[in-house]
Each structure stands twice: as C-alpha cells, then as structure tokens.
Amino acid sequence: MTITLTHLQPIVAILAGILILIAPRLLAYIVAIYLIFVGVMGLGLLRF
C-alpha cells in the first residue's frame, strides 16, 4: 500500500485532535505544524 497525501491528511488530523484534547495549550503549535506540513506536501517538496 502506498501512502499518499490523501491517506496522510486524515491520520495527521486525528493525531492532532487527540493531542489537542490531551493538552489544549498545544493548539497553536499543532495547528501551525499541520499547516506547514500540508503546505509542504501540497507544493510537492516532500513526497510519500
């Protein structure tokens, strides 16, 4: 099975949601990391 951007985004979103529930103070960092990650993947700079 090949992991593509389509498969990776829901997994990252679920993990981010769980981390936000555990530690709400991490919200800004989690959102920032997620947005950077999605942007890098969208530009094709990082390929899976």
N, CA, C and O atoms as CSV, one atom per row, in Angstrom:
chain,resi,resn,atom,element,x,y,z
A,1,MET,N,N,0.845,-1.181,0.000
A,1,MET,CA,C,0.000,0.000,0.000
A,1,MET,C,C,0.893,1.248,0.000
A,1,MET,O,O,1.842,1.347,0.778
A,2,THR,N,N,0.581,2.160,-0.855
A,2,THR,CA,C,1.321,3.411,-0.946
A,2,THR,C,C,0.585,4.486,-0.159
A,2,THR,O,O,-0.615,4.693,-0.344
A,3,ILE,N,N,1.309,5.168,0.718
A,3,ILE,CA,C,0.710,6.251,1.494
A,3,ILE,C,C,0.849,7.535,0.687
A,3,ILE,O,O,1.955,7.975,0.373
A,4,THR,N,N,-0.285,8.119,0.361
A,4,THR,CA,C,-0.292,9.372,-0.397
A,4,THR,C,C,-0.822,10.491,0.485
A,4,THR,O,O,-1.197,10.270,1.637
A,5,LEU,N,N,-0.846,11.679,-0.065
A,5,LEU,CA,C,-1.352,12.831,0.662
A,5,LEU,C,C,-2.804,12.617,1.079
A,5,LEU,O,O,-3.230,13.088,2.133
A,6,THR,N,N,-3.550,11.912,0.256
A,6,THR,CA,C,-4.954,11.637,0.553
A,6,THR,C,C,-5.086,10.780,1.803
A,6,THR,O,O,-6.019,10.974,2.584
A,7,HIS,N,N,-4.182,9.843,2.008
A,7,HIS,CA,C,-4.218,8.978,3.184
A,7,HIS,C,C,-3.609,9.655,4.412
A,7,HIS,O,O,-4.027,9.395,5.540
A,8,LEU,N,N,-2.645,10.501,4.194
A,8,LEU,CA,C,-1.887,11.065,5.294
A,8,LEU,C,C,-2.627,12.184,6.030
A,8,LEU,O,O,-2.499,12.299,7.249
A,9,GLN,N,N,-3.382,12.993,5.330
A,9,GLN,CA,C,-4.069,14.126,5.963
A,9,GLN,C,C,-5.058,13.696,7.049
A,9,GLN,O,O,-5.048,14.293,8.125
A,10,PRO,N,N,-5.911,12.693,6.824
A,10,PRO,CA,C,-6.820,12.289,7.905
A,10,PRO,C,C,-6.086,11.728,9.118
A,10,PRO,O,O,-6.510,11.944,10.254
A,11,ILE,N,N,-5.001,11.018,8.889
A,11,ILE,CA,C,-4.235,10.465,10.004
A,11,ILE,C,C,-3.631,11.591,10.838
A,11,ILE,O,O,-3.694,11.557,12.067
A,12,VAL,N,N,-3.047,12.586,10.173
A,12,VAL,CA,C,-2.462,13.726,10.881
A,12,VAL,C,C,-3.557,14.501,11.616
A,12,VAL,O,O,-3.337,14.954,12.739
A,13,ALA,N,N,-4.713,14.660,11.013
A,13,ALA,CA,C,-5.817,15.383,11.650
A,13,ALA,C,C,-6.298,14.659,12.908
A,13,ALA,O,O,-6.579,15.304,13.918
A,14,ILE,N,N,-6.394,13.354,12.860
A,14,ILE,CA,C,-6.819,12.578,14.029
A,14,ILE,C,C,-5.795,12.705,15.151
A,14,ILE,O,O,-6.163,12.923,16.305
A,15,LEU,N,N,-4.521,12.570,14.820
A,15,LEU,CA,C,-3.480,12.697,15.833
A,15,LEU,C,C,-3.471,14.090,16.443
A,15,LEU,O,O,-3.310,14.239,17.655
A,16,ALA,N,N,-3.643,15.108,15.611
A,16,ALA,CA,C,-3.683,16.485,16.118
A,16,ALA,C,C,-4.883,16.676,17.045
A,16,ALA,O,O,-4.759,17.321,18.086
A,17,GLY,N,N,-6.015,16.136,16.689
A,17,GLY,CA,C,-7.208,16.245,17.532
A,17,GLY,C,C,-7.017,15.585,18.881
A,17,GLY,O,O,-7.429,16.129,19.905
A,18,ILE,N,N,-6.398,14.423,18.890
A,18,ILE,CA,C,-6.141,13.726,20.152
A,18,ILE,C,C,-5.185,14.533,21.023
A,18,ILE,O,O,-5.396,14.660,22.229
A,19,LEU,N,N,-4.129,15.080,20.410
A,19,LEU,CA,C,-3.186,15.891,21.178
A,19,LEU,C,C,-3.838,17.147,21.736
A,19,LEU,O,O,-3.524,17.562,22.852
A,20,ILE,N,N,-4.737,17.754,20.978
A,20,ILE,CA,C,-5.433,18.950,21.460
A,20,ILE,C,C,-6.338,18.601,22.642
A,20,ILE,O,O,-6.451,19.383,23.586
A,21,LEU,N,N,-6.981,17.435,22.599
A,21,LEU,CA,C,-7.821,17.025,23.724
A,21,LEU,C,C,-6.984,16.770,24.975
A,21,LEU,O,O,-7.411,17.078,26.088
A,22,ILE,N,N,-5.797,16.209,24.787
A,22,ILE,CA,C,-4.932,15.891,25.923
A,22,ILE,C,C,-4.313,17.161,26.512
A,22,ILE,O,O,-4.286,17.337,27.730
A,23,ALA,N,N,-3.820,18.037,25.648
A,23,ALA,CA,C,-3.134,19.244,26.104
A,23,ALA,C,C,-3.595,20.442,25.267
A,23,ALA,O,O,-2.984,20.748,24.244
A,24,PRO,N,N,-4.652,21.112,25.686
A,24,PRO,CA,C,-5.196,22.231,24.910
A,24,PRO,C,C,-4.205,23.368,24.660
A,24,PRO,O,O,-4.363,24.111,23.691
A,25,ARG,N,N,-3.202,23.519,25.499
A,25,ARG,CA,C,-2.209,24.586,25.295
A,25,ARG,C,C,-1.390,24.366,24.028
A,25,ARG,O,O,-0.777,25.302,23.514
A,26,LEU,N,N,-1.375,23.153,23.530
A,26,LEU,CA,C,-0.608,22.836,22.326
A,26,LEU,C,C,-1.330,23.230,21.039
A,26,LEU,O,O,-0.786,23.055,19.949
A,27,LEU,N,N,-2.534,23.754,21.153
A,27,LEU,CA,C,-3.363,24.022,19.978
A,27,LEU,C,C,-2.639,24.858,18.930
A,27,LEU,O,O,-2.632,24.488,17.756
A,28,ALA,N,N,-2.043,25.955,19.316
A,28,ALA,CA,C,-1.385,26.837,18.343
A,28,ALA,C,C,-0.234,26.119,17.643
A,28,ALA,O,O,-0.066,26.250,16.431
A,29,TYR,N,N,0.556,25.365,18.397
A,29,TYR,CA,C,1.689,24.655,17.807
A,29,TYR,C,C,1.229,23.548,16.861
A,29,TYR,O,O,1.799,23.364,15.786
A,30,ILE,N,N,0.204,22.820,17.265
A,30,ILE,CA,C,-0.303,21.725,16.440
A,30,ILE,C,C,-0.872,22.261,15.134
A,30,ILE,O,O,-0.618,21.701,14.068
A,31,VAL,N,N,-1.639,23.339,15.212
A,31,VAL,CA,C,-2.212,23.934,14.006
A,31,VAL,C,C,-1.101,24.455,13.100
A,31,VAL,O,O,-1.151,24.260,11.886
A,32,ALA,N,N,-0.109,25.110,13.676
A,32,ALA,CA,C,0.995,25.648,12.877
A,32,ALA,C,C,1.775,24.536,12.186
A,32,ALA,O,O,2.086,24.642,11.000
A,33,ILE,N,N,2.089,23.489,12.906
A,33,ILE,CA,C,2.829,22.366,12.317
A,33,ILE,C,C,1.999,21.703,11.229
A,33,ILE,O,O,2.528,21.354,10.173
A,34,TYR,N,N,0.711,21.527,11.472
A,34,TYR,CA,C,-0.169,20.910,10.478
A,34,TYR,C,C,-0.218,21.747,9.201
A,34,TYR,O,O,-0.116,21.207,8.099
A,35,LEU,N,N,-0.371,23.048,9.346
A,35,LEU,CA,C,-0.456,23.910,8.172
A,35,LEU,C,C,0.853,23.916,7.387
A,35,LEU,O,O,0.838,23.894,6.156
A,36,ILE,N,N,1.970,23.946,8.081
A,36,ILE,CA,C,3.269,23.887,7.402
A,36,ILE,C,C,3.418,22.552,6.683
A,36,ILE,O,O,3.857,22.512,5.534
A,37,PHE,N,N,3.063,21.477,7.342
A,37,PHE,CA,C,3.179,20.144,6.751
A,37,PHE,C,C,2.314,20.015,5.499
A,37,PHE,O,O,2.778,19.527,4.469
A,38,VAL,N,N,1.068,20.449,5.588
A,38,VAL,CA,C,0.161,20.366,4.437
A,38,VAL,C,C,0.654,21.248,3.303
A,38,VAL,O,O,0.555,20.873,2.135
A,39,GLY,N,N,1.188,22.426,3.639
A,39,GLY,CA,C,1.721,23.310,2.615
A,39,GLY,C,C,2.916,22.698,1.902
A,39,GLY,O,O,3.017,22.771,0.677
A,40,VAL,N,N,3.813,22.099,2.657
A,40,VAL,CA,C,4.997,21.455,2.066
A,40,VAL,C,C,4.575,20.289,1.179
A,40,VAL,O,O,5.104,20.106,0.083
A,41,MET,N,N,3.623,19.508,1.664
A,41,MET,CA,C,3.134,18.376,0.857
A,41,MET,C,C,2.430,18.882,-0.397
A,41,MET,O,O,2.589,18.295,-1.467
A,42,GLY,N,N,1.669,19.942,-0.286
A,42,GLY,CA,C,0.946,20.493,-1.423
A,42,GLY,C,C,1.876,21.051,-2.498
A,42,GLY,O,O,1.563,20.979,-3.686
A,43,LEU,N,N,2.998,21.598,-2.094
A,43,LEU,CA,C,3.968,22.125,-3.049
A,43,LEU,C,C,4.811,21.017,-3.669
A,43,LEU,O,O,5.527,21.252,-4.642
A,44,GLY,N,N,4.732,19.837,-3.124
A,44,GLY,CA,C,5.483,18.711,-3.677
A,44,GLY,C,C,6.931,18.680,-3.222
A,44,GLY,O,O,7.751,17.988,-3.824
A,45,LEU,N,N,7.261,19.421,-2.166
A,45,LEU,CA,C,8.627,19.422,-1.662
A,45,LEU,C,C,8.948,18.175,-0.855
A,45,LEU,O,O,10.113,17.814,-0.696
A,46,LEU,N,N,7.923,17.527,-0.353
A,46,LEU,CA,C,8.081,16.297,0.430
A,46,LEU,C,C,7.138,15.269,-0.163
A,46,LEU,O,O,5.930,15.494,-0.228
A,47,ARG,N,N,7.669,14.170,-0.584
A,47,ARG,CA,C,6.831,13.153,-1.252
A,47,ARG,C,C,6.823,11.855,-0.469
A,47,ARG,O,O,7.850,11.413,0.045
A,48,PHE,N,N,5.640,11.251,-0.388
A,48,PHE,CA,C,5.489,9.941,0.251
A,48,PHE,C,C,4.979,8.961,-0.752
A,48,PHE,O,O,4.778,7.791,-0.425
